[in-house]
Amino acid sequence: MPIKDEIQATIDKNDVVLFMKGTPNFPQCGFSGQLVQILNHVGVTYEPVNCLASDEIRQGIKEFSNWPTIPQLYVKGEFLGGCDIVREMFQSGELTAHLAAKGIAVAQPAKA
C-alpha cells in the first residue's frame, strides 16, 4: 500500500490522529510533547503515529498535508495544524469547542 493511502486510512479510521515524533509516553521532541500534554489535558482519545518509526511516514505525512513540520494533528479527517496552531487554539478555548462541535468527547468544557 502506498504511504499516502496508509496515512489516509489511519486518518479515516480514527477521529483524532496525532502524527508525532516518539510516543505519548516518550515524546522525542518538545513540540510533540506539548501536543500530547494538550490532548491529555482536554481528555480526548487519539491515535498516535510515531513518525520516527519510518522514514516513509516521516516524509509522507509532510507531503500528504503539504505542511513541513511534525507534529501534525488531524480531527475527523481535517488537518488542524502543528504545535503553534493547536497550542493557540487550546489557549483560546477554540480547540475544545472545535472537538465538541465535531462530536468528540472532551473532559474540559469549551470556554464561553
C-alpha positions, -999 to 999 in steps of 0.1 A, spaced: 0 0 0 15 34 -9 23 56 21 -3 82 11 -30 55 12 -17 42 46 -18 78 61 -53 84 46 -66 50 61 -52 60 95 -69 94 94 -102 78 81 -102 51 108 -97 74 138 -115 106 149 -83 122 162 -48 114 150 -15 129 162 14 124 139 43 129 163 80 123 170 81 95 195 52 81 215 28 97 240 48 81 269 81 91 254 79 121 230 111 126 211 107 164 206 93 192 227 66 201 202 52 166 202 54 166 240 34 198 241 6 184 219 5 152 240 0 173 271 -27 194 255 -46 164 242 -43 147 276 -54 178 294 -86 181 273 -92 144 278 -96 134 242 -88 99 229 -64 100 200 -44 77 178 -7 85 180 16 78 150 53 77 156 69 93 126 103 84 137 95 47 133 95 50 95 113 74 71 84 67 47 58 80 72 80 109 84 84 122 48 50 110 36 30 130 62 47 162 52 38 157 16 3 145 25 -5 176 44 18 200 25 30 210 59 68 210 66 68 201 103 58 174 127 37 171 149 5 173 130 -30 170 144 -60 157 124 -96 158 137 -123 139 118 -101 139 87 -93 176 89 -57 188 93 -58 213 122 -21 222 123 11 218 142 21 227 177 18 265 175 -16 265 159 -30 238 182 -15 255 213 -31 288 203 -65 270 198 -61 254 232 -53 286 250 -82 304 234 -107 276 241 -112 271 204 -97 236 205 -122 221 229 -150 239 211 -139 225 178 -136 190 191 -170 192 208 -185 206 175 -171 176 157 -188 153 182 -156 143 200 -159 138 238 -137 161 258 -131 163 295 -128 200 295 -159 220 285 -154 247 259 -149 282 271 -178 305 266 
